[in-house]
Amino acid sequence: MTGLIVPAGDPRALGEAIGTLLADPARVEAMGRAAARRWARAFTAERMVRETEDVYRAALARVPAGARVGAAAMPERHAAP
């Protein structure tokens, strides 16, 4: 677990969650370590770049061979000004 979830607009639940964490420093430390592992696995710049490249590759794979790609191939109503 990397955090606690409380209902939006519920200050009592938020206060209870904060109190729970303040009373258990070992839990806070474990949650911090879990959060760091999750970030390293899911939110790095390298992963973002790799997944963006995958989206572009998949889109280009659907373009018929010999088709023009780019602004020059776009219909007039979609062309950049």
N, CA, C and O atoms as a Tinker XYZ file with bonds, in Angstrom:
   324  protein
     1  N      0.841000   -1.159000    0.000000    73     2
     2  CA     0.000000    0.000000    0.000000    64     1     3
     3  C      0.899000    1.239000    0.000000    63     2     4     5
     4  O      1.906000    1.300000    0.706000    81     3
     5  N      0.501000    2.230000   -0.818000    73     3     6
     6  CA     1.323000    3.431000   -0.938000    64     5     7
     7  C      0.669000    4.661000   -0.343000    63     6     8     9
     8  O      1.260000    5.740000   -0.357000    81     7
     9  N     -0.527000    4.522000    0.175000    73     7    10
    10  CA    -1.209000    5.672000    0.750000    64     9    11
    11  C     -2.568000    5.278000    1.283000    63    10    12    13
    12  O     -2.982000    4.122000    1.197000    81    11
    13  N     -3.250000    6.259000    1.833000    73    11    14
    14  CA    -4.597000    6.068000    2.336000    64    13    15
    15  C     -5.555000    6.887000    1.482000    63    14    16    17
    16  O     -5.203000    7.971000    1.016000    81    15
    17  N     -6.743000    6.383000    1.280000    73    15    18
    18  CA    -7.753000    7.088000    0.508000    64    17    19
    19  C     -8.854000    7.516000    1.462000    63    18    20    21
    20  O     -9.341000    6.726000    2.271000    81    19
    21  N     -9.230000    8.767000    1.353000    73    19    22
    22  CA   -10.341000    9.286000    2.154000    64    21    23
    23  C    -11.335000    9.942000    1.205000    63    22    24    25
    24  O    -10.950000   10.427000    0.141000    81    23
    25  N    -12.603000    9.961000    1.579000    73    23    26
    26  CA   -13.603000   10.602000    0.712000    64    25    27
    27  C    -13.326000   12.098000    0.557000    63    26    28    29
    28  O    -12.931000   12.769000    1.510000    81    27
    29  N    -13.536000   12.598000   -0.634000    73    27    30
    30  CA   -13.375000   14.035000   -0.886000    64    29    31
    31  C    -14.362000   14.810000   -0.017000    63    30    32    33
    32  O    -15.511000   14.399000    0.150000    81    31
    33  N    -13.910000   15.918000    0.527000    73    31    34
    34  CA   -14.783000   16.774000    1.302000    64    33    35
    35  C    -15.131000   16.232000    2.682000    63    34    36    37
    36  O    -16.103000   16.671000    3.298000    81    35
    37  N    -14.342000   15.282000    3.165000    73    35    38
    38  CA   -14.608000   14.694000    4.483000    64    37    39
    39  C    -13.435000   14.985000    5.411000    63    38    40    41
    40  O    -12.535000   14.156000    5.550000    81    39
    41  N    -13.436000   16.155000    6.047000    73    39    42
    42  CA   -12.297000   16.518000    6.888000    64    41    43
    43  C    -12.103000   15.569000    8.072000    63    42    44    45
    44  O    -10.972000   15.356000    8.508000    81    43
    45  N    -13.169000   15.008000    8.588000    73    43    46
    46  CA   -13.035000   14.069000    9.706000    64    45    47
    47  C    -12.250000   12.828000    9.252000    63    46    48    49
    48  O    -11.348000   12.376000    9.957000    81    47
    49  N    -12.590000   12.282000    8.087000    73    47    50
    50  CA   -11.881000   11.101000    7.576000    64    49    51
    51  C    -10.417000   11.440000    7.310000    63    50    52    53
    52  O     -9.530000   10.633000    7.587000    81    51
    53  N    -10.165000   12.629000    6.776000    73    51    54
    54  CA    -8.783000   13.049000    6.532000    64    53    55
    55  C     -8.012000   13.140000    7.843000    63    54    56    57
    56  O     -6.883000   12.658000    7.939000    81    55
    57  N     -8.610000   13.746000    8.831000    73    55    58
    58  CA    -7.961000   13.848000   10.130000    64    57    59
    59  C     -7.676000   12.485000   10.742000    63    58    60    61
    60  O     -6.612000   12.270000   11.323000    81    59
    61  N     -8.622000   11.567000   10.611000    73    59    62
    62  CA    -8.412000   10.214000   11.138000    64    61    63
    63  C     -7.267000    9.513000   10.411000    63    62    64    65
    64  O     -6.454000    8.827000   11.030000    81    63
    65  N     -7.213000    9.692000    9.088000    73    63    66
    66  CA    -6.135000    9.073000    8.318000    64    65    67
    67  C     -4.779000    9.640000    8.732000    63    66    68    69
    68  O     -3.808000    8.900000    8.887000    81    67
    69  N     -4.723000   10.941000    8.905000    73    67    70
    70  CA    -3.467000   11.571000    9.337000    64    69    71
    71  C     -3.087000   11.069000   10.724000    63    70    72    73
    72  O     -1.924000   10.755000   10.979000    81    71
    73  N     -4.059000   10.993000   11.610000    73    71    74
    74  CA    -3.798000   10.486000   12.956000    64    73    75
    75  C     -3.299000    9.057000   12.944000    63    74    76    77
    76  O     -2.389000    8.700000   13.693000    81    75
    77  N     -3.899000    8.239000   12.089000    73    75    78
    78  CA    -3.458000    6.845000   11.951000    64    77    79
    79  C     -1.997000    6.776000   11.549000    63    78    80    81
    80  O     -1.239000    5.969000   12.086000    81    79
    81  N     -1.603000    7.611000   10.617000    73    79    82
    82  CA    -0.216000    7.603000   10.144000    64    81    83
    83  C      0.739000    8.178000   11.181000    63    82    84    85
    84  O      1.844000    7.666000   11.361000    81    83
    85  N      0.325000    9.225000   11.854000    73    83    86
    86  CA     1.183000    9.804000   12.900000    64    85    87
    87  C      1.451000    8.815000   14.031000    63    86    88    89
    88  O      2.496000    8.858000   14.681000    81    87
    89  N      0.487000    7.925000   14.253000    73    87    90
    90  CA     0.628000    6.947000   15.340000    64    89    91
    91  C      1.455000    5.731000   14.938000    63    90    92    93
    92  O      1.778000    4.893000   15.780000    81    91
    93  N      1.798000    5.634000   13.660000    73    91    94
    94  CA     2.485000    4.425000   13.191000    64    93    95
    95  C      3.616000    4.771000   12.222000    63    94    96    97
    96  O      3.473000    4.569000   11.016000    81    95
    97  N      4.748000    5.294000   12.736000    73    95    98
    98  CA     5.863000    5.684000   11.860000    64    97    99
    99  C      6.392000    4.532000   11.006000    63    98   100   101
   100  O      6.842000    4.763000    9.884000    81    99
   101  N      6.348000    3.306000   11.509000    73    99   102
   102  CA     6.827000    2.166000   10.717000    64   101   103
   103  C      5.942000    1.969000    9.484000    63   102   104   105
   104  O      6.435000    1.645000    8.403000    81   103
   105  N      4.642000    2.166000    9.654000    73   103   106
   106  CA     3.724000    2.050000    8.510000    64   105   107
   107  C      4.014000    3.138000    7.488000    63   106   108   109
   108  O      4.019000    2.879000    6.285000    81   107
   109  N      4.253000    4.349000    7.960000    73   107   110
   110  CA     4.576000    5.463000    7.063000    64   109   111
   111  C      5.850000    5.143000    6.277000    63   110   112   113
   112  O      5.912000    5.370000    5.069000    81   111
   113  N      6.853000    4.621000    6.961000    73   111   114
   114  CA     8.100000    4.270000    6.288000    64   113   115
   115  C      7.871000    3.177000    5.243000    63   114   116   117
   116  O      8.397000    3.260000    4.133000    81   115
   117  N      7.088000    2.153000    5.594000    73   115   118
   118  CA     6.806000    1.067000    4.647000    64   117   119
   119  C      6.028000    1.597000    3.445000    63   118   120   121
   120  O      6.293000    1.202000    2.310000    81   119
   121  N      5.076000    2.482000    3.690000    73   119   122
   122  CA     4.309000    3.068000    2.586000    64   121   123
   123  C      5.211000    3.908000    1.687000    63   122   124   125
   124  O      5.052000    3.901000    0.466000    81   123
   125  N      6.152000    4.627000    2.282000    73   123   126
   126  CA     7.095000    5.412000    1.491000    64   125   127
   127  C      7.959000    4.543000    0.603000    63   126   128   129
   128  O      8.196000    4.868000   -0.560000    81   127
   129  N      8.430000    3.436000    1.156000    73   127   130
   130  CA     9.241000    2.511000    0.338000    64   129   131
   131  C      8.401000    1.917000   -0.796000    63   130   132   133
   132  O      8.870000    1.812000   -1.929000    81   131
   133  N      7.165000    1.531000   -0.490000    73   131   134
   134  CA     6.281000    0.978000   -1.522000    64   133   135
   135  C      5.997000    2.018000   -2.606000    63   134   136   137
   136  O      5.956000    1.692000   -3.792000    81   135
   137  N      5.803000    3.268000   -2.192000    73   135   138
   138  CA     5.544000    4.334000   -3.159000    64   137   139
   139  C      6.759000    4.559000   -4.064000    63   138   140   141
   140  O      6.605000    4.772000   -5.266000    81   139
   141  N      7.958000    4.512000   -3.492000    73   139   142
   142  CA     9.175000    4.682000   -4.295000    64   141   143
   143  C      9.316000    3.557000   -5.310000    63   142   144   145
   144  O      9.701000    3.796000   -6.454000    81   143
   145  N      9.004000    2.326000   -4.896000    73   143   146
   146  CA     9.068000    1.198000   -5.841000    64   145   147
   147  C      8.032000    1.362000   -6.949000    63   146   148   149
   148  O      8.314000    1.099000   -8.118000    81   147
   149  N      6.834000    1.799000   -6.572000    73   147   150
   150  CA     5.780000    1.990000   -7.584000    64   149   151
   151  C      6.187000    3.076000   -8.570000    63   150   152   153
   152  O      5.998000    2.920000   -9.777000    81   151
   153  N      6.742000    4.170000   -8.068000    73   151   154
   154  CA     7.184000    5.243000   -8.962000    64   153   155
   155  C      8.244000    4.726000   -9.931000    63   154   156   157
   156  O      8.168000    4.976000  -11.134000    81   155
   157  N      9.222000    4.013000   -9.408000    73   155   158
   158  CA    10.315000    3.510000  -10.251000    64   157   159
   159  C      9.788000    2.564000  -11.316000    63   158   160   161
   160  O     10.347000    2.484000  -12.410000    81   159
   161  N      8.727000    1.857000  -11.006000    73   159   162
   162  CA     8.152000    0.896000  -11.942000    64   161   163
   163  C      7.210000    1.555000  -12.941000    63   162   164   165
   164  O      7.128000    1.120000  -14.090000    81   163
   165  N      6.498000    2.596000  -12.521000    73   163   166
   166  CA     5.399000    3.082000  -13.343000    64   165   167
   167  C      5.488000    4.521000  -13.827000    63   166   168   169
   168  O      4.783000    4.877000  -14.772000    81   167
   169  N      6.311000    5.355000  -13.234000    73   167   170
   170  CA     6.216000    6.781000  -13.534000    64   169   171
   171  C      7.527000    7.440000  -13.939000    63   170   172   173
   172  O      7.658000    8.657000  -13.813000    81   171
   173  N      8.482000    6.688000  -14.411000    73   171   174
   174  CA     9.746000    7.294000  -14.805000    64   173   175
   175  C      9.624000    7.963000  -16.174000    63   174   176   177
   176  O      8.751000    7.622000  -16.972000    81   175
   177  N     10.509000    8.913000  -16.426000    73   175   178
   178  CA    10.533000    9.568000  -17.734000    64   177   179
   179  C     10.837000    8.554000  -18.826000    63   178   180   181
   180  O     10.286000    8.632000  -19.924000    81   179
   181  N     11.714000    7.602000  -18.526000    73   179   182
   182  CA    12.070000    6.587000  -19.520000    64   181   183
   183  C     10.844000    5.779000  -19.939000    63   182   184   185
   184  O     10.646000    5.508000  -21.124000    81   183
   185  N     10.026000    5.399000  -18.966000    73   183   186
   186  CA     8.828000    4.630000  -19.301000    64   185   187
   187  C      7.862000    5.485000  -20.115000    63   186   188   189
   188  O      7.280000    5.000000  -21.085000    81   187
   189  N      7.683000    6.747000  -19.736000    73   187   190
   190  CA     6.797000    7.628000  -20.476000    64   189   191
   191  C      7.245000    7.750000  -21.929000    63   190   192   193
   192  O      6.425000    7.667000  -22.844000    81   191
   193  N      8.543000    7.946000  -22.140000    73   191   194
   194  CA     9.073000    8.063000  -23.496000    64   193   195
   195  C      8.848000    6.762000  -24.264000    63   194   196   197
   196  O      8.394000    6.788000  -25.408000    81   195
   197  N      9.163000    5.629000  -23.645000    73   195   198
   198  CA     8.990000    4.326000  -24.291000    64   197   199
   199  C      7.521000    4.102000  -24.683000    63   198   200   201
   200  O      7.240000    3.641000  -25.789000    81   199
   201  N      6.599000    4.424000  -23.789000    73   199   202
   202  CA     5.185000    4.211000  -24.097000    64   201   203
   203  C      4.689000    5.186000  -25.166000    63   202   204   205
   204  O      3.841000    4.827000  -25.982000    81   203
   205  N      5.209000    6.413000  -25.169000    73   203   206
   206  CA     4.844000    7.362000  -26.224000    64   205   207
   207  C      5.367000    6.881000  -27.568000    63   206   208   209
   208  O      4.659000    6.968000  -28.571000    81   207
   209  N      6.584000    6.380000  -27.603000    73   207   210
   210  CA     7.134000    5.822000  -28.836000    64   209   211
   211  C      6.281000    4.648000  -29.319000    63   210   212   213
   212  O      6.037000    4.510000  -30.518000    81   211
   213  N      5.831000    3.809000  -28.397000    73   211   214
   214  CA     4.980000    2.667000  -28.771000    64   213   215
   215  C      3.679000    3.129000  -29.424000    63   214   216   217
   216  O      3.206000    2.508000  -30.376000    81   215
   217  N      3.096000    4.226000  -28.910000    73   215   218
   218  CA     1.865000    4.763000  -29.493000    64   217   219
   219  C      2.129000    5.220000  -30.925000    63   218   220   221
   220  O      1.348000    4.927000  -31.830000    81   219
   221  N      3.239000    5.941000  -31.126000    73   219   222
   222  CA     3.568000    6.405000  -32.477000    64   221   223
   223  C      3.845000    5.229000  -33.410000    63   222   224   225
   224  O      3.391000    5.231000  -34.554000    81   223
   225  N      4.573000    4.238000  -32.944000    73   223   226
   226  CA     4.857000    3.071000  -33.792000    64   225   227
   227  C      3.575000    2.361000  -34.186000    63   226   228   229
   228  O      3.416000    1.965000  -35.341000    81   227
   229  N      2.662000    2.197000  -33.247000    73   227   230
   230  CA     1.391000    1.533000  -33.546000    64   229   231
   231  C      0.582000    2.335000  -34.556000    63   230   232   233
   232  O     -0.028000    1.766000  -35.461000    81   231
   233  N      0.577000    3.666000  -34.402000    73   231   234
   234  CA    -0.150000    4.505000  -35.352000    64   233   235
   235  C      0.473000    4.419000  -36.740000    63   234   236   237
   236  O     -0.241000    4.319000  -37.737000    81   235
   237  N      1.794000    4.457000  -36.808000    73   235   238
   238  CA     2.467000    4.379000  -38.109000    64   237   239
   239  C      2.280000    3.009000  -38.756000    63   238   240   241
   240  O      2.249000    2.903000  -39.982000    81   239
   241  N      2.158000    1.977000  -37.956000    73   239   242
   242  CA     1.960000    0.633000  -38.508000    64   241   243
   243  C      0.611000    0.521000  -39.221000    63   242   244   245
   244  O      0.431000   -0.343000  -40.080000    81   243
   245  N     -0.336000    1.396000  -38.865000    73   243   246
   246  CA    -1.661000    1.358000  -39.504000    64   245   247
   247  C     -1.720000    2.188000  -40.787000    63   246   248   249
   248  O     -2.713000    2.133000  -41.513000    81   247
   249  N     -0.669000    2.954000  -41.073000    73   247   250
   250  CA    -0.639000    3.791000  -42.275000    64   249   251
   251  C     -0.294000    2.906000  -43.467000    63   250   252   253
   252  O      0.710000    2.193000  -43.432000    81   251
   253  N     -1.109000    2.939000  -44.522000    73   251   254
   254  CA    -0.810000    2.119000  -45.703000    64   253   255
   255  C      0.557000    2.465000  -46.294000    63   254   256   257
   256  O      0.987000    3.618000  -46.254000    81   255
   257  N      1.219000    1.474000  -46.832000    73   255   258
   258  CA     2.527000    1.675000  -47.457000    64   257   259
   259  C      2.404000    2.721000  -48.556000    63   258   260   261
   260  O      1.474000    2.684000  -49.362000    81   259
   261  N      3.337000    3.640000  -48.579000    73   259   262
   262  CA     3.356000    4.674000  -49.606000    64   261   263
   263  C      2.474000    5.875000  -49.303000    63   262   264   265
   264  O      2.506000    6.858000  -50.043000    81   263
   265  N      1.695000    5.820000  -48.242000    73   263   266
   266  CA     0.835000    6.954000  -47.902000    64   265   267
   267  C      1.686000    8.092000  -47.367000    63   266   268   269
   268  O      2.706000    7.864000  -46.717000    81   267
   269  N      1.268000    9.303000  -47.638000    73   267   270
   270  CA     1.980000   10.471000  -47.117000    64   269   271
   271  C      1.544000   10.687000  -45.680000    63   270   272   273
   272  O      0.360000   10.590000  -45.358000    81   271
   273  N      2.500000   10.978000  -44.824000    73   271   274
   274  CA     2.226000   11.222000  -43.415000    64   273   275
   275  C      2.691000   12.613000  -43.064000    63   274   276   277
   276  O      3.788000   13.014000  -43.453000    81   275
   277  N      1.879000   13.360000  -42.333000    73   275   278
   278  CA     2.265000   14.694000  -41.898000    64   277   279
   279  C      1.234000   15.720000  -42.289000    63   278   280   281
   280  O      0.174000   15.384000  -42.817000    81   279
   281  N      1.550000   16.986000  -42.025000    73   279   282
   282  CA     0.601000   18.070000  -42.276000    64   281   283
   283  C      0.217000   18.154000  -43.744000    63   282   284   285
   284  O     -0.927000   18.487000  -44.054000    81   283
   285  N      1.143000   17.861000  -44.663000    73   283   286
   286  CA     0.839000   17.953000  -46.094000    64   285   287
   287  C     -0.206000   16.926000  -46.505000    63   286   288   289
   288  O     -0.891000   17.120000  -47.509000    81   287
   289  N     -0.343000   15.855000  -45.764000    73   287   290
   290  CA    -1.301000   14.822000  -46.117000    64   289   291
   291  C     -2.655000   15.040000  -45.454000    63   290   292   293
   292  O     -3.605000   14.314000  -45.746000    81   291
   293  N     -2.759000   16.030000  -44.566000    73   291   294
   294  CA    -3.998000   16.255000  -43.841000    64   293   295
   295  C     -4.969000   17.036000  -44.703000    63   294   296   297
   296  O     -4.554000   17.880000  -45.497000    81   295
   297  N     -6.275000   16.761000  -44.555000    73   295   298
   298  CA    -7.267000   17.560000  -45.284000    64   297   299
   299  C     -7.130000   19.031000  -44.896000    63   298   300   301
   300  O     -6.668000   19.351000  -43.800000    81   299
   301  N     -7.532000   19.916000  -45.795000    73   299   302
   302  CA    -7.370000   21.362000  -45.603000    64   301   303
   303  C     -7.960000   21.840000  -44.282000    63   302   304   305
   304  O     -7.358000   22.681000  -43.614000    81   303
   305  N     -9.130000   21.321000  -43.887000    73   303   306
   306  CA    -9.769000   21.814000  -42.666000    64   305   307
   307  C     -8.969000   21.482000  -41.415000    63   306   308   309
   308  O     -9.201000   22.079000  -40.363000    81   307
   309  N     -8.045000   20.553000  -41.504000    73   307   310
   310  CA    -7.236000   20.175000  -40.351000    64   309   311
   311  C     -5.805000   20.697000  -40.445000    63   310   312   313
   312  O     -5.027000   20.532000  -39.505000    81   311
   313  N     -5.458000   21.307000  -41.536000    73   311   314
   314  CA    -4.093000   21.784000  -41.710000    64   313   315
   315  C     -3.809000   22.928000  -40.737000    63   314   316   317
   316  O     -4.696000   23.714000  -40.403000    81   315
   317  N     -2.588000   23.003000  -40.302000    73   315   318
   318  CA    -2.186000   24.085000  -39.404000    64   317   319
   319  C     -2.248000   25.409000  -40.152000    63   318   320   321
   320  O     -2.013000   25.440000  -41.360000    81   319
   321  N     -2.565000   26.518000  -39.453000    73   319   322
   322  CA    -2.660000   27.839000  -40.123000    64   321   323
   323  C     -1.318000   28.302000  -40.617000    63   322   324
   324  O     -1.213000   29.381000  -41.199000    81   323
